[in-house]
Amino acid sequence: MKYAIRPAAAALTAFAFLTGSAACVTPSAPEPQQAAGDAPPRLPSEQQLGDVAAGALSDQDTLDDAGTFVLSTTDGIDSAARSEIAAGTPLLIEAACAGKGSVTLTVTSGRSGTRQQVACADKPRAKTFAFTTRAGSISLDADRGTATRGGLAYLVRRPASEHR
């Protein structure tokens, strides 16, 4: 009988040791499962960001007080616009970008041109600058920085002082 107790005691000791070791191991937390409705939030599209940027510009309905409307766009950054206008026309250009990074807005008329850097932000602010046409048209082109994501809005108008 004493020979039967030793193997049983050894087995019981091993069992107790393994059970105690298992109790000391901290179990890893189960991975949270995403419900179908808990999908990661989608980033806004460039068009939606362009609409946000447009909110930083002058209201086109009030341009009678601020000048005459010439051209505008609200879109993704990689856009271009062109308009016919008389040479020698002074203009004010407002541009705003919503998102992250920056945009270089190039305004050209004939051989004359200017480049303006427009910063993209969560709460965009309009950047306004003057430009005078040199030919019968004006062209605006936007180029994004390598890490830029956003939407651009710009508004070209004749200053109110030109109409009085």
Disulfide bonds with the S-S distance in Angstrom:
Cys97-Cys120 2.02
